[in-house]
Amino acid sequence: MMHFVEFYNCWNDYQQEKSTQVFIMCDKPKDANLILVGFRGTEPFDADDWSTDFDYSWYEIPEMGKVHMGFLEALGLGNRENVYTFQERLFKQNTESSESSINSEWPSDDSSAYYTIRRKVKSLLKENDKANFVVTGHSLGGALAILFPTVLAMHKEEAVMQRLLGVYTYGQPRVGNRKLGWYMEEHLNHPTPKYFRAVYCNDLVPRLPYDDKTFLYKHFGVCLYYNSMYIEQRVDEEPNPNYLGMRFMIPMYLNAVWELIRGLGMGYAYGEEYKESWESILWRMVGLFIPGIADHSPVDYVTSIRLARKPDVSSSS
């Protein structure tokens, strides 16, 4: 059982309110071996959260590449109304001394998700010298979960990065361009992979923003893809990466019907703990019209991880 450390409501400059929520837990109250940082994801009926996922704005960081502007704003690292603020927050405020003297026009660092969580993680790592930490999140939270160590790497926080055990995201949208992917592959996946992103079936959100000749957003890291039979495959990228392929449309709608039927029978097939709530069933009914929305539910991600099985490999004699 995990020990709860703290819950944070942090400033989101895209939404102009404290809507970036983060919790921190440890495996033990003292002498912890594991620290868990979790970013809250997109709320199902929050239009502002969904608009962040559908945003296509860039901010280019010279040594890293192009980064999704809305996600940087959600970490409290800039404001698109004044692009200079990204440089101010990403570079000029990156010292302990300057963190205490923030421009009065800005929210304090106590409400900036990146600086707040960085400070707390460093404190916990100092208190627990045997501990490593993991960062995770679903949807929008997944995007923030991977950008958090991205900025740590840019800030040369080597001591912290050495104790990063892994980044695990679920239904995460794309966060940057190919150059950003190369940067993070170098810092996270060598010599061994530390960044894993799970994608369930036809989930729309991991296919946003689009990876095409106009927008050029790219995924990176190790993709663990789960189909509607909960079979796990390790792939370079999920099928139908831009959610626009006509040859996928009919199978997606047929699959949505199957998922509704499956959802009604989960309790019988796998036991009472897998029985889906009426809210989940209602969400699956929405999937009959927009399959990619229904597949974004955390229910399918939790169940996929719990019931995951590898594809059958038949050998011919």
Backbone as numpy.savetxt, mean C-alpha at the origin, in Angstrom:
# Nx Ny Nz CAx CAy CAz Cx Cy Cz
-0.03 -12.58 20.31 -0.87 -11.38 20.31 0.02 -10.13 20.31
-0.31 -9.19 19.44 0.50 -7.98 19.29 0.18 -6.95 20.37
1.20 -6.17 20.71 1.06 -5.09 21.69 0.84 -3.77 20.96
-0.29 -3.13 21.23 -0.60 -1.86 20.58 0.28 -0.75 21.15
0.91 0.03 20.25 1.78 1.13 20.68 1.06 2.46 20.58
0.61 2.82 19.37 -0.03 4.13 19.22 -0.77 4.20 17.88
-1.81 5.06 17.86 -2.58 5.33 16.65 -2.43 6.81 16.32
-2.24 7.13 15.05 -1.99 8.51 14.64 -3.01 8.97 13.60
-3.49 10.20 13.77 -4.24 10.91 12.73 -3.32 11.99 12.20
-2.86 11.83 10.98 -1.84 12.74 10.43 -2.40 13.59 9.30
-1.70 14.68 9.02 -2.16 15.66 8.05 -2.04 15.15 6.62
-3.14 15.29 5.87 -3.17 14.96 4.45 -3.38 16.25 3.68
-2.34 16.70 2.98 -2.44 18.00 2.31 -3.31 17.94 1.07
-3.55 16.75 0.54 -4.45 16.60 -0.60 -5.89 16.85 -0.18
-6.26 16.34 1.00 -7.62 16.48 1.50 -7.77 17.64 2.48
-6.65 18.27 2.85 -6.65 19.40 3.77 -7.31 19.06 5.11
-6.98 17.89 5.62 -7.47 17.47 6.93 -6.60 16.33 7.45
-6.79 16.00 8.72 -6.03 14.89 9.31 -6.73 13.58 8.97
-6.44 13.05 7.79 -7.12 11.83 7.34 -6.15 10.69 7.03
-4.84 10.93 7.18 -3.87 9.85 7.01 -3.69 9.17 8.36
-4.16 7.93 8.45 -4.18 7.24 9.73 -3.17 6.09 9.73
-2.44 5.99 10.82 -1.36 5.00 10.94 -1.40 4.41 12.34
-1.16 3.11 12.44 -1.00 2.50 13.77 0.34 1.78 13.83
0.85 1.68 15.04 2.11 0.96 15.28 1.89 -0.06 16.38
2.39 -1.28 16.16 2.29 -2.35 17.14 3.64 -3.05 17.27
3.85 -3.73 18.39 5.04 -4.55 18.60 4.61 -5.95 19.00
5.50 -6.92 18.81 5.13 -8.28 19.21 5.16 -8.46 20.71
5.89 -7.57 21.42 5.96 -7.64 22.89 6.06 -6.22 23.44
5.55 -5.99 24.66 5.67 -4.65 25.25 7.12 -4.22 25.49
7.98 -5.19 25.83 9.39 -4.90 26.06 10.25 -5.92 25.32
11.47 -5.50 25.00 12.40 -6.37 24.27 11.75 -6.96 23.02
11.10 -6.11 22.27 10.38 -6.55 21.08 11.34 -7.04 20.00
10.87 -8.01 19.22 11.61 -8.49 18.06 11.04 -7.95 16.75
9.77 -7.52 16.81 9.10 -7.06 15.59 8.28 -5.82 15.88
8.42 -4.83 15.01 7.62 -3.60 15.05 6.81 -3.55 13.76
5.51 -3.35 13.88 4.62 -3.31 12.71 4.06 -1.91 12.53
4.24 -1.35 11.33 3.68 -0.05 10.98 2.61 -0.28 9.92
1.37 0.10 10.22 0.27 -0.11 9.29 -0.40 1.19 8.89
-0.54 1.41 7.58 -1.23 2.60 7.06 -2.65 2.21 6.65
-3.62 3.02 7.10 -5.02 2.75 6.75 -5.24 2.96 5.26
-6.09 2.12 4.68 -6.36 2.20 3.25 -7.55 3.07 2.90
-7.94 2.97 1.64 -9.08 3.71 1.11 -10.37 3.24 1.79
-11.14 4.18 2.34 -12.43 3.82 2.91 -13.43 3.64 1.78
-14.28 2.59 1.84 -15.16 2.25 0.71 -16.05 3.38 0.23
-16.54 4.21 1.15 -17.49 5.24 0.75 -16.93 6.65 0.94
-15.60 6.76 0.90 -14.94 8.06 1.03 -14.48 8.52 -0.35
-15.20 9.48 -0.92 -14.88 9.95 -2.28 -13.49 10.57 -2.35
-13.05 11.23 -1.27 -11.72 11.84 -1.27 -10.62 10.79 -1.37
-10.79 9.68 -0.65 -9.81 8.60 -0.73 -9.74 8.02 -2.14
-10.90 7.79 -2.73 -10.93 7.23 -4.08 -10.34 8.21 -5.09
-10.58 9.50 -4.88 -10.04 10.49 -5.83 -8.51 10.51 -5.79
-7.93 10.20 -4.63 -6.47 10.10 -4.55 -5.96 8.94 -5.39
-6.66 7.79 -5.32 -6.28 6.63 -6.12 -6.36 6.92 -7.62
-7.34 7.74 -8.02 -7.56 8.02 -9.44 -6.77 9.24 -9.92
-6.04 9.89 -9.03 -5.25 11.07 -9.41 -4.04 10.64 -10.25
-3.63 11.49 -11.20 -2.52 11.15 -12.09 -1.36 12.14 -11.98
-1.37 13.02 -11.01 -0.36 14.07 -10.92 0.98 13.51 -10.46
2.07 14.07 -11.02 3.44 13.67 -10.69 4.13 14.75 -9.85
5.15 14.32 -9.12 6.19 15.24 -8.66 7.51 14.51 -8.92
8.43 15.17 -9.61 9.68 14.51 -9.98 10.78 14.85 -8.98
11.38 13.79 -8.42 12.52 13.92 -7.52 13.75 13.45 -8.30
14.71 14.34 -8.56 15.79 14.05 -9.52 16.45 12.69 -9.37
16.88 12.32 -8.16 17.63 11.08 -8.02 16.74 9.84 -7.98
15.43 10.03 -7.78 14.52 8.90 -7.61 13.62 8.65 -8.80
13.10 9.69 -9.41 12.12 9.52 -10.47 10.84 10.28 -10.15
9.79 9.96 -10.88 8.50 10.63 -10.71 7.64 9.87 -9.70
7.04 10.63 -8.77 6.26 10.05 -7.68 4.86 10.64 -7.71
3.87 9.82 -7.40 2.48 10.26 -7.35 2.32 11.40 -6.35
1.86 12.54 -6.83 1.80 13.73 -6.00 0.80 13.58 -4.84
-0.35 12.97 -5.11 -1.36 12.82 -4.06 -0.89 11.98 -2.90
-0.06 10.96 -3.17 0.44 10.12 -2.09 1.50 10.86 -1.26
2.31 11.68 -1.91 3.25 12.52 -1.15 2.50 13.49 -0.26
1.40 14.04 -0.78 0.58 14.95 0.03 -0.02 14.21 1.22
-0.43 12.97 1.01 -1.01 12.18 2.09 0.01 11.89 3.19
1.29 11.86 2.84 2.35 11.69 3.84 2.75 13.01 4.49
2.10 14.11 4.09 2.44 15.42 4.64 3.74 15.97 4.10
4.05 15.65 2.83 5.34 16.03 2.26 5.23 17.06 1.15
4.12 17.77 1.06 4.01 18.80 0.04 2.58 19.18 -0.24
2.42 20.24 -1.04 1.10 20.75 -1.41 1.16 21.21 -2.86
0.31 20.64 -3.71 0.37 20.94 -5.14 0.04 22.39 -5.47
-0.61 23.11 -4.54 -0.90 24.52 -4.78 0.37 25.36 -4.76
1.41 24.83 -4.12 2.71 25.49 -4.07 3.78 24.40 -4.18
4.21 24.12 -5.41 5.10 22.98 -5.66 6.40 23.09 -4.88
6.83 24.30 -4.55 8.06 24.48 -3.77 7.97 23.77 -2.42
6.76 23.59 -1.91 6.61 22.94 -0.61 7.13 21.51 -0.62
7.09 20.83 -1.77 7.64 19.47 -1.83 9.14 19.50 -1.59
9.82 20.42 -2.21 11.26 20.56 -1.98 11.53 20.93 -0.53
10.70 21.82 0.01 10.86 22.25 1.40 10.73 21.08 2.35
9.68 20.26 2.16 9.42 19.17 3.10 10.32 17.96 2.87
10.64 17.69 1.62 11.43 16.50 1.33 12.92 16.69 1.62
13.41 17.92 1.49 14.85 18.14 1.60 15.22 19.08 2.74
14.68 20.28 2.76 15.12 21.27 3.74 14.71 20.93 5.16
13.65 20.14 5.32 13.20 19.80 6.67 13.80 18.50 7.17
14.67 17.90 6.39 15.19 16.58 6.74 16.38 16.64 7.69
16.25 17.34 8.79 17.24 17.31 9.87 16.49 17.46 11.17
17.06 16.94 12.22 16.40 17.05 13.52 16.22 18.50 13.93
17.20 19.34 13.60 17.12 20.74 14.00 16.05 21.48 13.22
16.00 21.23 11.90 15.02 21.96 11.10 13.62 21.44 11.33
13.49 20.17 11.78 12.16 19.65 12.04 11.46 20.43 13.14
12.22 21.07 13.99 11.61 21.82 15.09 11.33 23.26 14.71
11.65 23.63 13.47 11.42 25.02 13.06 10.72 25.07 11.71
9.52 24.54 11.69 8.76 24.43 10.45 8.15 25.77 10.07
8.09 26.03 8.77 7.41 27.21 8.25 6.02 27.29 8.86
5.64 28.45 9.35 4.37 28.60 10.05 3.17 28.32 9.17
3.35 28.35 7.84 2.25 28.06 6.94 1.95 26.57 6.88
2.86 25.77 7.41 2.71 24.33 7.34 2.14 23.77 8.62
1.46 22.58 8.53 1.15 21.83 9.74 2.47 21.42 10.39
2.50 21.28 11.70 3.73 20.89 12.37 4.10 19.46 12.00
5.36 19.09 12.25 5.79 17.73 11.96 5.04 16.70 12.78
4.44 17.15 13.91 3.65 16.23 14.70 2.44 15.72 13.93
2.06 16.41 12.85 0.92 15.95 12.07 1.31 15.50 10.67
2.61 15.52 10.34 3.10 14.98 9.07 3.36 13.49 9.25
2.66 12.66 8.48 2.76 11.21 8.68 4.19 10.71 8.54
4.89 11.16 7.52 6.25 10.66 7.30 7.15 10.96 8.49
7.23 12.24 8.88 8.15 12.62 9.95 7.71 12.06 11.30
6.40 12.00 11.54 5.90 11.45 12.80 6.26 9.98 12.94
5.99 9.21 11.88 6.25 7.77 11.95 7.75 7.49 11.93
8.51 8.25 11.16 9.96 8.06 11.15 10.53 8.25 12.54
10.10 9.32 13.19 10.62 9.62 14.53 10.26 8.49 15.51
9.02 7.99 15.44 8.58 6.94 16.37 9.29 5.62 16.09
9.45 5.27 14.82 10.14 4.02 14.47 11.59 4.06 14.94
12.26 5.18 14.74 13.65 5.30 15.19 13.74 5.17 16.70
12.77 5.75 17.40 12.75 5.65 18.86 12.55 4.20 19.31
11.61 3.50 18.67 11.34 2.10 19.04 12.52 1.20 18.72
13.18 1.45 17.60 14.35 0.65 17.24 15.49 0.86 18.23
15.59 2.08 18.74 16.62 2.38 19.74 16.30 1.69 21.06
15.01 1.68 21.43 14.60 1.04 22.68 14.68 -0.48 22.60
14.49 -1.03 21.41 14.46 -2.48 21.22 15.56 -2.85 20.21
16.77 -3.07 20.74 17.92 -3.20 19.85 17.94 -4.48 19.03
17.05 -5.43 19.34 16.98 -6.67 18.55 15.83 -6.65 17.55
15.08 -5.58 17.54 13.87 -5.54 16.72 14.14 -5.14 15.28
13.35 -5.70 14.38 13.24 -5.25 13.00 11.82 -4.73 12.80
11.57 -4.06 11.68 10.22 -3.55 11.48 9.68 -3.90 10.10
8.35 -3.97 10.05 7.61 -4.28 8.83 6.64 -3.14 8.57
6.44 -2.79 7.29 5.48 -1.76 6.92 4.43 -2.39 6.02
3.16 -2.08 6.27 2.08 -2.69 5.50 0.93 -1.73 5.30
0.04 -2.07 4.38 -1.14 -1.26 4.14 -1.95 -1.82 2.98
-3.23 -1.49 2.97 -4.14 -1.91 1.90 -4.57 -0.69 1.11
-4.60 -0.81 -0.22 -5.10 0.25 -1.10 -4.24 1.50 -0.99
-4.85 2.65 -0.68 -4.10 3.89 -0.44 -3.04 3.67 0.62
-3.38 2.89 1.66 -2.41 2.58 2.71 -1.21 1.82 2.19
-1.43 0.96 1.18 -0.32 0.25 0.56 0.62 1.18 -0.17
0.04 2.18 -0.85 0.88 3.17 -1.54 1.74 3.93 -0.55
1.16 4.33 0.58 1.93 5.05 1.60 2.95 4.13 2.26
2.60 2.85 2.38 3.52 1.89 3.00 4.80 1.73 2.19
4.71 1.75 0.86 5.93 1.62 0.06 6.65 2.95 -0.09
5.91 4.06 -0.08 6.58 5.36 -0.19 7.31 5.74 1.09
6.85 5.25 2.23 7.53 5.56 3.49 9.00 5.11 3.45
9.31 3.83 3.16 10.73 3.45 3.06 11.43 4.05 1.85
10.66 4.41 0.81 11.27 5.08 -0.35 11.91 6.40 0.08
11.17 7.17 0.87 11.70 8.46 1.34 12.80 8.23 2.38
12.66 7.18 3.20 13.74 6.84 4.13 15.04 6.59 3.37
14.95 5.85 2.27 16.14 5.57 1.47 16.71 6.85 0.87
15.84 7.73 0.40 16.30 9.00 -0.17 16.99 9.85 0.88
16.52 9.76 2.13 17.11 10.53 3.22 18.34 9.85 3.82
18.79 8.78 3.19 20.02 8.08 3.63 19.90 7.57 5.06
18.73 7.08 5.41 18.53 6.51 6.75 18.98 5.04 6.73
20.28 4.83 6.50 20.80 3.48 6.34 20.56 2.61 7.57
20.76 3.18 8.76 20.61 2.40 9.99 19.18 1.90 10.14
18.22 2.72 9.75 16.82 2.31 9.82 16.52 1.28 8.73
16.97 1.54 7.51 16.69 0.64 6.39 17.29 -0.74 6.58
18.42 -0.83 7.29 19.03 -2.13 7.54 18.14 -3.01 8.42
17.25 -2.38 9.17 16.39 -3.14 10.07 14.96 -3.28 9.53
14.79 -2.90 8.27 13.51 -3.11 7.60 13.41 -4.56 7.17
12.47 -5.29 7.75 12.31 -6.71 7.45 11.56 -6.91 6.13
10.57 -6.04 5.88 9.82 -6.18 4.64 8.71 -5.16 4.52
8.24 -4.98 3.28 7.07 -4.15 2.99 6.05 -5.05 2.31
4.84 -5.11 2.87 3.78 -5.98 2.34 2.55 -5.12 2.07
2.16 -5.04 0.82 1.00 -4.22 0.46 -0.07 -5.08 -0.19
-1.32 -4.60 -0.09 -2.47 -5.35 -0.58 -3.37 -4.42 -1.38
-3.60 -4.75 -2.64 -4.45 -3.91 -3.48 -3.89 -2.51 -3.64
-2.59 -2.41 -3.79 -1.91 -1.11 -3.82 -1.90 -0.52 -5.23
-2.24 0.77 -5.39 -2.10 1.42 -6.69 -0.64 1.68 -7.04
-0.38 1.99 -8.29 0.97 2.36 -8.71 1.37 3.70 -8.09
2.64 3.84 -7.76 3.07 5.05 -7.04 4.08 5.90 -7.81
4.60 5.40 -8.94 5.60 6.20 -9.65 5.96 5.60 -10.99
7.02 6.13 -11.59 7.42 5.67 -12.92 8.51 4.61 -12.83
9.01 4.20 -13.99 10.00 3.12 -14.04 11.28 3.48 -13.29
11.70 4.73 -13.36 12.92 5.15 -12.67 12.77 4.98 -11.16
11.60 5.30 -10.62 11.35 5.08 -9.19 11.44 3.60 -8.87
10.90 2.77 -9.77 10.98 1.32 -9.57 12.41 0.83 -9.51
13.24 1.31 -10.41 14.66 0.92 -10.39 15.32 1.35 -9.09
14.99 2.56 -8.63 15.58 3.09 -7.40 15.22 2.19 -6.21
13.94 1.81 -6.12 13.52 1.02 -4.98 13.93 -0.44 -5.10
14.02 -0.97 -6.32 14.55 -2.33 -6.48 15.96 -2.40 -5.91
16.75 -1.38 -6.16 18.12 -1.34 -5.66 18.16 -1.31 -4.14
17.23 -0.57 -3.53 17.28 -0.39 -2.08 16.47 -1.43 -1.30
15.51 -2.08 -1.96 14.64 -3.00 -1.23 14.76 -4.46 -1.65
15.11 -4.72 -2.88 15.04 -6.10 -3.36 16.39 -6.71 -3.70
17.46 -6.12 -3.22 18.80 -6.68 -3.41 19.53 -6.68 -2.07
20.13 -7.80 -1.68 20.28 -9.03 -2.46 19.05 -9.94 -2.43
18.15 -9.73 -1.45 16.94 -10.56 -1.37 15.71 -9.65 -1.36
14.59 -10.12 -1.92 13.39 -9.29 -1.99 12.84 -8.96 -0.60
12.46 -7.71 -0.42 11.81 -7.27 0.81 10.44 -6.65 0.55
10.13 -6.41 -0.72 8.89 -5.73 -1.06 7.97 -6.67 -1.83
6.82 -6.99 -1.22 5.85 -7.89 -1.82 4.49 -7.19 -1.89
3.88 -7.20 -3.06 2.55 -6.61 -3.20 1.57 -7.67 -3.67
0.50 -7.84 -2.91 -0.52 -8.83 -3.22 -1.61 -8.18 -4.07
-2.05 -8.90 -5.10 -3.14 -8.44 -5.96 -4.18 -9.55 -6.04
-5.42 -9.22 -5.69 -6.49 -10.22 -5.78 -7.26 -10.06 -7.09
-7.23 -11.07 -7.90 -8.08 -11.26 -9.07 -8.24 -10.00 -9.93
-9.47 -9.46 -10.03 -9.75 -8.33 -10.92 -9.77 -6.99 -10.20
-9.16 -6.91 -9.04 -9.12 -5.66 -8.28 -8.70 -4.50 -9.18
-9.53 -3.46 -9.20 -9.28 -2.31 -10.07 -8.08 -1.47 -9.60
-7.94 -1.28 -8.29 -7.00 -0.29 -7.77 -5.54 -0.58 -8.13
-5.05 -1.84 -8.09 -3.66 -2.06 -8.51 -3.41 -1.76 -9.98
-4.47 -1.58 -10.74 -4.34 -1.25 -12.17 -4.41 0.25 -12.42
-4.36 1.03 -11.35 -4.38 2.49 -11.42 -3.13 3.06 -10.73
-2.73 4.28 -11.08 -3.01 4.97 -12.34 -2.47 4.15 -13.51
-2.94 4.44 -14.71 -2.66 3.59 -15.85 -1.18 3.55 -16.23
-0.78 2.37 -16.68 0.56 2.15 -17.22 0.42 2.13 -18.74
0.47 3.30 -19.36 0.38 3.39 -20.81 1.31 4.49 -21.32
1.24 4.79 -22.60 2.15 5.76 -23.20 1.90 7.18 -22.71
0.73 7.42 -22.13 0.40 8.76 -21.64 0.86 8.95 -20.20
0.52 8.00 -19.33 0.75 8.20 -17.89 2.04 7.57 -17.38
2.44 6.43 -17.94 3.75 5.84 -17.66 3.95 5.41 -16.20
2.88 5.18 -15.45 3.04 4.63 -14.10 3.45 3.16 -14.20
4.34 2.73 -13.31 4.84 1.36 -13.34 4.79 0.75 -11.94
4.48 -0.55 -11.89 4.63 -1.29 -10.65 6.06 -1.81 -10.54
6.46 -2.13 -9.33 7.75 -2.78 -9.10 7.60 -3.67 -7.88
8.64 -4.38 -7.53 8.55 -5.32 -6.42 8.05 -6.68 -6.88
7.87 -7.59 -5.94 7.40 -8.94 -6.22 5.88 -8.96 -6.15
5.23 -9.37 -7.24 3.77 -9.41 -7.28 3.29 -10.82 -6.95
2.45 -10.93 -5.93 1.80 -12.19 -5.58 0.34 -12.07 -6.00
-0.01 -12.78 -7.05 -1.35 -12.67 -7.65 -2.21 -13.85 -7.21
-3.43 -13.54 -6.73 -4.37 -14.56 -6.27 -5.61 -14.53 -7.16
-5.98 -15.68 -7.72 -7.22 -15.71 -8.49 -8.40 -16.02 -7.58
-9.59 -16.15 -8.14 -10.79 -16.31 -7.31 -10.91 -17.70 -6.70
-9.96 -18.60 -7.02 -9.88 -19.90 -6.35 -8.80 -19.87 -5.27
-8.27 -18.67 -5.00 -7.23 -18.45 -4.00 -5.93 -19.19 -4.33
-5.65 -19.34 -5.60 -4.38 -19.91 -6.04 -3.37 -18.77 -6.19
-2.24 -18.93 -5.55 -1.20 -17.89 -5.55 -0.20 -18.13 -6.67
0.10 -17.06 -7.40 1.14 -17.10 -8.43 2.09 -15.93 -8.23
3.36 -16.20 -8.37 4.37 -15.14 -8.32 4.64 -14.69 -9.75
4.23 -13.46 -10.07 4.28 -12.98 -11.45 4.98 -11.63 -11.52
5.37 -11.25 -12.73 5.97 -9.92 -12.92 4.92 -8.83 -12.78
3.72 -9.10 -13.29 2.62 -8.14 -13.20 1.30 -8.88 -13.31
0.27 -8.33 -12.67 -1.05 -8.94 -12.71 -1.62 -8.95 -14.13
-2.50 -9.92 -14.45 -3.15 -9.92 -15.76 -3.99 -8.66 -15.98
-4.20 -8.31 -17.25 -5.01 -7.13 -17.59 -4.54 -5.91 -16.81
-3.29 -5.49 -16.99 -2.69 -4.47 -16.11 -3.35 -3.11 -16.13
-4.10 -2.79 -17.19 -4.75 -1.47 -17.25 -6.27 -1.55 -17.18
-6.80 -2.75 -16.91 -8.23 -2.94 -16.68 -9.08 -2.52 -17.88
-8.50 -2.45 -19.07 -9.25 -1.97 -20.23 -9.31 -3.00 -21.35
-8.70 -4.16 -21.17 -8.68 -5.15 -22.24 -10.05 -5.76 -22.48
-10.57 -5.64 -23.69 -11.91 -6.14 -24.00 -12.01 -7.65 -23.82
-10.91 -8.36 -24.07 -10.98 -9.82 -23.95 -11.13 -10.28 -22.51
-10.93 -9.35 -21.56 -11.09 -9.70 -20.15 -12.49 -9.39 -19.62
-13.30 -8.62 -20.36 -14.55 -8.10 -19.81 -15.54 -9.21 -19.47
-15.84 -10.10 -20.41 -16.82 -11.16 -20.15 -16.34 -12.08 -19.02
-15.08 -12.54 -19.03 -14.61 -13.35 -17.90 -14.72 -12.63 -16.55
-14.52 -11.31 -16.53 -14.62 -10.57 -15.27 -16.04 -10.61 -14.73
-17.03 -10.42 -15.59 -18.42 -10.43 -15.13 -18.86 -11.84 -14.72
-18.42 -12.85 -15.44 -18.72 -14.22 -15.04 -18.06 -14.54 -13.70
-16.86 -14.05 -13.52 -16.15 -14.27 -12.26 -16.86 -13.59 -11.09
-17.46 -12.40 -11.35 -18.19 -11.69 -10.30 -19.40 -12.50 -9.83
-20.07 -13.19 -10.77 -21.19 -14.06 -10.40 -20.68 -15.20 -9.53
-19.57 -15.81 -9.93 -18.98 -16.89 -9.14 -18.60 -16.41 -7.74
-18.03 -15.22 -7.63 -17.61 -14.71 -6.32 -18.80 -14.47 -5.41
-19.93 -14.04 -5.97 -21.14 -13.86 -5.16 -21.62 -15.21 -4.63
-21.67 -16.21 -5.50 -22.09 -17.55 -5.07 -21.11 -18.10 -4.04
-19.83 -17.94 -4.31 -18.81 -18.42 -3.37 -18.93 -17.74 -2.02
-19.18 -16.41 -2.04 -19.31 -15.66 -0.79 -20.46 -16.16 0.07
-21.56 -16.54 -0.58 -22.72 -17.05 0.17 -22.41 -18.39 0.83
-21.44 -19.12 0.28 -21.16 -20.45 0.81 -19.86 -20.58 1.58
-19.17 -19.47 1.84 -17.87 -19.55 2.50 -17.94 -20.19 3.88
-18.99 -19.88 4.64 -19.13 -20.44 5.98 -19.30 -21.95 5.95
-20.00 -22.45 4.94 -20.21 -23.90 4.81 -18.94 -24.59 4.31
-18.23 -23.93 3.42 -17.06 -24.56 2.80 -15.84 -24.57 3.72
-15.66 -23.50 4.49 -14.41 -23.36 5.24 -14.60 -23.17 6.75
-15.83 -23.09 7.20 -16.07 -22.92 8.62 -16.63 -21.56 8.97
-17.19 -21.45 10.15 -17.90 -20.25 10.59 -17.03 -18.99 10.54
-15.75 -19.12 10.81 -14.89 -17.94 10.84 -14.71 -17.32 9.45
-15.05 -18.07 8.40 -14.94 -17.54 7.04 -16.28 -17.03 6.50
-17.33 -17.14 7.29 -18.65 -16.68 6.84 -18.62 -15.18 6.58
-19.12 -14.77 5.42 -19.07 -13.36 5.03 -20.28 -12.60 5.56
-20.05 -11.36 5.96 -21.10 -10.51 6.50 -22.04 -10.07 5.38
-23.19 -9.52 5.77 -24.13 -9.04 4.76 -23.55 -7.86 3.99
-22.68 -7.06 4.68 -22.02 -5.95 3.98 -21.12 -6.49 2.86
-20.41 -7.59 3.15 -19.53 -8.18 2.15 -20.34 -8.73 0.97
-21.47 -9.36 1.27 -22.33 -9.89 0.20 -22.90 -8.75 -0.63
-23.29 -7.67 0.02 -23.80 -6.50 -0.71 -22.72 -5.94 -1.63
-21.49 -5.90 -1.13 -20.36 -5.42 -1.93 -20.14 -6.32 -3.14
-20.34 -7.62 -2.97 -20.20 -8.54 -4.10 -21.31 -8.32 -5.13
-22.47 -7.89 -4.68 -23.55 -7.58 -5.62 -23.19 -6.36 -6.46
-22.48 -5.41 -5.84 -21.97 -4.26 -6.61 -21.03 -4.76 -7.70
-20.29 -5.83 -7.37 -19.35 -6.40 -8.32 -19.99 -6.96 -9.57
-21.28 -7.24 -9.53 -21.97 -7.70 -10.73 -22.01 -6.60 -11.79
-21.88 -5.35 -11.34 -21.88 -4.21 -12.26 -20.47 -3.66 -12.50
-19.65 -3.63 -11.42 -18.27 -3.14 -11.53 -17.36 -4.16 -10.83
-16.95 -5.21 -11.53 -16.18 -6.28 -10.88 -14.92 -5.80 -10.16
-14.24 -4.83 -10.74 -12.98 -4.38 -10.15 -13.13 -3.70 -8.81
-14.31 -3.12 -8.55 -14.55 -2.48 -7.26 -14.74 -3.52 -6.18
-15.57 -4.54 -6.45 -15.85 -5.57 -5.45 -14.60 -6.33 -5.06
-13.71 -6.57 -6.02 -12.50 -7.34 -5.74 -11.48 -6.58 -4.92
-11.76 -5.32 -4.63 -10.83 -4.52 -3.82 -11.06 -4.72 -2.32
-12.08 -5.46 -1.96 -12.41 -5.65 -0.55 -11.28 -6.32 0.22
-10.97 -5.84 1.44 -9.95 -6.50 2.25 -10.29 -7.94 2.58
-11.59 -8.28 2.55 -12.02 -9.65 2.86 -11.30 -10.65 1.95
-11.27 -10.35 0.65 -10.63 -11.28 -0.28 -9.13 -11.36 -0.08
-8.51 -10.27 0.34 -7.07 -10.30 0.58 -6.74 -11.13 1.82
-7.52 -10.96 2.87 -7.30 -11.76 4.09 -7.52 -13.24 3.80
-8.61 -13.54 3.10 -8.92 -14.94 2.78 -7.88 -15.53 1.84
-7.42 -14.74 0.87 -6.40 -15.23 -0.06 -5.13 -15.65 0.68
-4.71 -14.82 1.63 -3.49 -15.14 2.39 -3.70 -16.39 3.24
-4.89 -16.51 3.84 -5.15 -17.64 4.74 -5.31 -18.96 3.98
-5.94 -18.90 2.81 -6.25 -20.13 2.07 -5.34 -20.34 0.86
-4.33 -19.52 0.72 -3.49 -19.57 -0.49 -2.93 -20.97 -0.74
-2.97 -21.35 -2.00 -2.34 -22.60 -2.41 -1.63 -22.38 -3.74
-0.63 -23.15 -3.97 0.15 -23.03 -5.20 -0.58 -23.74 -6.33
-0.35 -23.30 -7.57 -0.97 -23.99 -8.70 -0.47 -25.42 -8.81
-1.37 -26.33 -9.21 -0.98 -27.73 -9.39 0.00 -27.85 -10.55
1.07 -28.58 -10.31 2.05 -28.81 -11.37 2.02 -30.29 -11.72
1.51 -30.59 -12.88 1.41 -32.00 -13.30 2.62 -32.35 -14.16
3.18 -33.46 -13.89 4.34 -33.90 -14.67 3.93 -35.02 -15.62
4.39 -34.95 -16.81 4.07 -35.99 -17.79 5.15 -37.05 -17.78
4.73 -38.32 -17.97 5.70 -39.41 -17.95 6.30 -39.61 -19.32
